[in-house]
Amino acid sequence: MTVRTRDKMWAFRNPFSLKGVDHALPAGNYRVTTDEELIESLSFPVYRRIATMIFVPGEGQRTSSVEMFTIDPADLQASHEKDSAGTHG
């Protein structure tokens, strides 16, 4: 199985929530990683998403910890659209 990983930075101007994360996330920039696997039975390369994770910095100014949460990319997109529209949630 061939797997590729793609990273993208998402910026939020307001606090937001995501299903699968047990607390509200503060405004800021977040690294989101998507793992995709190659579907090898086709004659051209096609990848299927197998996991999307967001990396959340630990709380407090003196911590360098990071938590990783598996999330639904549709939920991330919806939260980002709400943030862009200026609504919280």
Buried (B, 14 or more C-beta within 10 A) or exposed (E): EEEEEEEEEBEBEBEBBBEEBEEEBEEEEBBBBBBBBBEEEEEEEEBEEEBBBBEBBEEEEEEEEEEEBEBEEEBBEBBBEBBEEEEEE
